[in-house]
Amino acid sequence: MIEGNYHFEKYLLDNRKVIKLLDQAIKQNRGFSLARFGIGEISYLSYPANGLLVQEFKRYESYAGVSNSPEIIRRELVRSLRNTDIAGLIAPWRLDPWAKQTRTVFEQLRFMPTKACCAWIMQSLLDEGTLWPWLSNKKVFLVGRRSKEAEIVFREQGIQITGSIGLDGYDELIRVQNDLQSNQEWEIALISAGIPATILAPRIAKLTQKVAIDFGHALDMILDGEEYKLSDLVKKWNDRFS
């Protein structure tokens, strides 16, 4: 990479290429992860240089599974960014200001991922009708707050689910990690758990030599369909604690 050139958008892999890399890893029994760095992750990666972003993220914090200090979350996200095989990044054609902020983060870290794709890749696979056919011959483990209800829908789509486990926040990472390590029936873990998903995907891929994907809101879209609205989910979650 040329010093000072952090324009990652020029190097984003298309969906087909990402699928190919994931399939190769499964075939070769090789640990492989896709971790996504969306608004929340970039906010914490910008800390403390830009503390304002973490402040502005406050109302999403609990919903996004942040149950620890910004320092710890940032440290873990930096590790994840350095260790993930593919980084899902905010493409400028989706949210330009956040793409710029992502470049700033890379500049501060003097680091750029070797492989990257659009952060919304899983939603994109769902929209274009590729997701279900792709998963149809794989053993899948679901991780996250809504994994139990998702099991039913995935099975209806003919997907082989080998298990599921809840993950609400950063504090539960080790428990979930141990569970995924002791249950080795799966080939691919889909993790929908906010910021802990970004942290867990590279960790679990390395520990199990399997494929781990930070699946994100694609799961909510599968479950809620046309009704899916992030602001409603956040409100519902926050109301439980107020």
C-alpha positions as CSV (number, residue, x, y, z in Angstrom):
1,M,0.0,0.0,0.0
2,I,1.3,3.4,-0.9
3,E,2.0,5.6,2.1
4,G,-0.8,8.0,2.7
5,N,-3.2,6.3,0.3
6,Y,-6.1,5.0,2.4
7,H,-8.7,5.0,-0.3
8,F,-10.0,1.5,0.5
9,E,-13.0,1.9,-1.7
10,K,-10.9,1.3,-4.8
11,Y,-10.1,-2.2,-3.5
12,L,-13.5,-3.4,-2.3
13,L,-14.2,-7.0,-3.4
14,D,-17.5,-7.8,-5.0
15,N,-20.0,-10.2,-3.6
16,R,-19.0,-13.1,-5.8
17,K,-15.4,-12.8,-4.9
18,V,-16.2,-12.8,-1.2
19,I,-18.4,-15.9,-1.5
20,K,-15.6,-17.6,-3.4
21,L,-13.1,-16.9,-0.6
22,L,-15.5,-18.1,2.1
23,D,-16.2,-21.3,0.2
24,Q,-12.5,-21.9,-0.3
25,A,-11.8,-21.6,3.4
26,I,-14.6,-24.1,4.2
27,K,-13.3,-26.6,1.7
28,Q,-9.7,-26.3,3.0
29,N,-10.9,-26.4,6.7
30,R,-9.2,-23.1,7.2
31,G,-10.1,-20.4,9.8
32,F,-11.5,-17.4,7.9
33,S,-13.4,-14.4,9.2
34,L,-15.4,-11.5,7.9
35,A,-15.8,-8.7,10.4
36,R,-17.8,-5.5,9.6
37,F,-16.8,-2.0,10.7
38,G,-20.0,0.1,10.6
39,I,-20.9,3.4,12.3
40,G,-20.5,2.0,15.9
41,E,-17.2,0.3,15.3
42,I,-15.8,3.4,13.5
43,S,-17.0,5.6,16.3
44,Y,-15.1,3.6,18.9
45,L,-12.0,3.2,16.7
46,S,-12.0,7.0,16.5
47,Y,-11.7,7.3,20.3
48,P,-10.1,9.2,22.0
49,A,-9.0,11.4,19.1
50,N,-12.7,12.1,18.4
51,G,-14.6,11.4,21.6
52,L,-17.7,13.1,20.2
53,L,-18.6,10.1,18.0
54,V,-18.8,7.8,21.0
55,Q,-21.0,10.4,22.8
56,E,-23.3,10.5,19.8
57,F,-23.5,6.7,19.7
58,K,-24.7,6.6,23.3
59,R,-28.4,5.8,22.6
60,Y,-27.3,2.8,20.5
61,E,-24.6,1.6,22.9
62,S,-26.6,-0.9,24.9
63,Y,-28.4,-2.3,21.9
64,A,-25.1,-2.7,20.1
65,G,-23.8,-4.8,23.0
66,V,-21.3,-2.3,24.4
67,S,-21.0,-3.1,28.1
68,N,-17.5,-1.9,28.7
69,S,-15.2,1.2,28.5
70,P,-14.5,2.9,25.2
71,E,-10.8,2.1,25.8
72,I,-11.4,-1.6,26.0
73,I,-13.8,-1.7,23.1
74,R,-11.4,0.3,21.0
75,R,-8.5,-2.0,21.8
76,E,-10.5,-5.1,20.9
77,L,-11.7,-3.5,17.6
78,V,-8.2,-2.6,16.6
79,R,-7.2,-6.3,17.2
80,S,-10.2,-7.4,15.2
81,L,-9.4,-5.0,12.3
82,R,-5.8,-6.3,12.2
83,N,-6.8,-10.0,12.4
84,T,-9.9,-10.3,10.3
85,D,-9.4,-11.9,6.8
86,I,-12.0,-9.6,5.2
87,A,-13.1,-6.3,6.7
88,G,-16.5,-5.0,5.8
89,L,-16.2,-1.3,5.4
90,I,-18.5,1.7,4.9
91,A,-18.5,2.4,1.2
92,P,-18.6,6.1,0.2
93,W,-21.7,5.5,-2.0
94,R,-23.6,4.3,1.1
95,L,-22.4,6.9,3.7
96,D,-19.7,9.2,2.5
97,P,-18.9,11.0,5.8
98,W,-18.4,7.7,7.5
99,A,-16.2,6.4,4.6
100,K,-14.1,9.5,5.2
101,Q,-14.0,8.8,9.0
102,T,-12.9,5.2,8.2
103,R,-10.0,6.6,6.1
104,T,-9.0,8.8,9.1
105,V,-9.0,5.8,11.4
106,F,-6.7,3.9,9.0
107,E,-4.4,6.8,8.8
108,Q,-4.2,7.1,12.5
109,L,-3.5,3.4,12.8
110,R,-1.2,3.4,9.8
111,F,-3.0,0.3,8.7
112,M,-5.2,-0.9,5.9
113,P,-6.9,-4.3,5.7
114,T,-5.5,-6.5,2.8
115,K,-9.0,-7.6,1.9
116,A,-12.2,-5.6,2.2
117,C,-15.8,-5.5,1.0
118,C,-18.9,-3.4,1.5
119,A,-20.1,-3.5,5.2
120,W,-23.6,-4.3,3.9
121,I,-22.6,-7.4,2.0
122,M,-24.9,-9.8,3.8
123,Q,-27.9,-7.6,3.3
124,S,-26.9,-7.3,-0.3
125,L,-26.7,-11.2,-0.7
126,L,-30.2,-11.4,0.9
127,D,-31.6,-8.7,-1.5
128,E,-30.2,-10.3,-4.6
129,G,-31.4,-13.7,-3.7
130,T,-28.0,-15.3,-3.3
131,L,-27.9,-15.9,0.4
132,W,-30.2,-19.0,0.8
133,P,-28.8,-20.9,-2.2
134,W,-25.3,-20.2,-0.9
135,L,-26.1,-21.5,2.6
136,S,-28.1,-24.5,1.4
137,N,-25.3,-27.0,1.7
138,K,-23.6,-25.7,4.8
139,K,-23.8,-26.5,8.5
140,V,-24.7,-23.2,10.2
141,F,-24.4,-22.1,13.8
142,L,-26.3,-18.9,14.7
143,V,-25.1,-16.5,17.4
144,G,-26.9,-13.4,18.8
145,R,-29.8,-12.0,20.6
146,R,-32.4,-13.3,18.0
147,S,-30.7,-16.5,17.1
148,K,-33.4,-18.7,18.6
149,E,-36.2,-17.2,16.6
150,A,-34.0,-17.1,13.5
151,E,-33.4,-20.9,13.8
152,I,-37.0,-21.5,12.8
153,V,-36.8,-19.3,9.7
154,F,-33.5,-20.7,8.6
155,R,-34.8,-24.3,8.9
156,E,-37.9,-23.3,6.9
157,Q,-35.5,-22.2,4.1
158,G,-33.9,-25.6,4.2
159,I,-30.7,-24.6,6.0
160,Q,-29.0,-27.1,8.3
161,I,-28.7,-25.4,11.7
162,T,-26.4,-27.2,14.1
163,G,-27.1,-24.9,17.0
164,S,-27.6,-21.4,18.3
165,I,-26.6,-19.3,21.2
166,G,-27.6,-15.8,22.5
167,L,-25.0,-13.0,22.8
168,D,-26.2,-9.7,24.4
169,G,-23.0,-7.9,25.2
170,Y,-19.2,-7.8,25.4
171,D,-19.3,-9.5,28.9
172,E,-20.7,-12.7,27.3
173,L,-18.0,-13.1,24.7
174,I,-15.9,-15.7,26.6
175,R,-18.9,-17.9,27.3
176,V,-20.0,-17.8,23.7
177,Q,-16.4,-18.4,22.5
178,N,-16.2,-21.5,24.7
179,D,-19.5,-22.8,23.5
180,L,-18.5,-22.4,19.8
181,Q,-15.2,-24.1,20.5
182,S,-16.7,-27.1,22.3
183,N,-19.4,-27.6,19.6
184,Q,-17.5,-28.4,16.4
185,E,-20.4,-29.6,14.3
186,W,-20.7,-26.4,12.3
187,E,-18.9,-25.1,9.3
188,I,-20.0,-21.5,9.3
189,A,-21.0,-19.2,12.2
190,L,-23.3,-16.3,11.5
191,I,-23.0,-13.7,14.3
192,S,-25.5,-11.0,14.7
193,A,-24.6,-9.2,17.9
194,G,-23.5,-5.6,17.3
195,I,-20.0,-4.7,18.2
196,P,-19.3,-8.0,20.0
197,A,-19.9,-9.7,16.7
198,T,-17.1,-7.7,15.1
199,I,-14.8,-8.7,17.9
200,L,-15.8,-12.4,18.0
201,A,-15.6,-13.3,14.3
202,P,-11.8,-13.2,13.9
203,R,-11.3,-14.7,17.4
204,I,-13.5,-17.7,16.7
205,A,-12.2,-18.3,13.2
206,K,-8.7,-18.6,14.6
207,L,-9.7,-20.8,17.5
208,T,-11.8,-23.2,15.6
209,Q,-10.3,-23.1,12.1
210,K,-13.8,-22.5,10.7
211,V,-15.6,-19.7,9.0
212,A,-17.1,-16.9,11.1
213,I,-19.1,-14.0,9.7
214,D,-20.3,-10.9,11.4
215,F,-23.8,-11.2,9.9
216,G,-25.3,-8.0,11.3
217,H,-28.7,-6.6,10.6
218,A,-29.2,-9.1,7.7
219,L,-30.7,-11.3,10.5
220,D,-33.2,-8.6,11.5
221,M,-34.2,-8.2,7.8
222,I,-34.7,-11.9,7.5
223,L,-36.9,-12.0,10.6
224,D,-38.8,-8.7,10.2
225,G,-39.0,-8.5,6.4
226,E,-40.7,-5.3,5.2
227,E,-41.3,-4.3,8.9
228,Y,-37.5,-4.0,9.6
229,K,-36.6,-0.7,11.1
230,L,-33.5,-0.2,13.1
231,S,-34.8,2.7,15.1
232,D,-37.8,0.6,16.3
233,L,-35.5,-2.2,17.4
234,V,-33.3,0.2,19.4
235,K,-36.3,1.9,21.0
236,K,-37.8,-1.4,22.0
237,W,-34.5,-2.5,23.5
238,N,-33.9,0.7,25.4
239,D,-37.5,0.8,26.7
240,R,-36.8,-2.5,28.5
241,F,-34.2,-0.8,30.7
242,S,-35.7,2.6,31.3
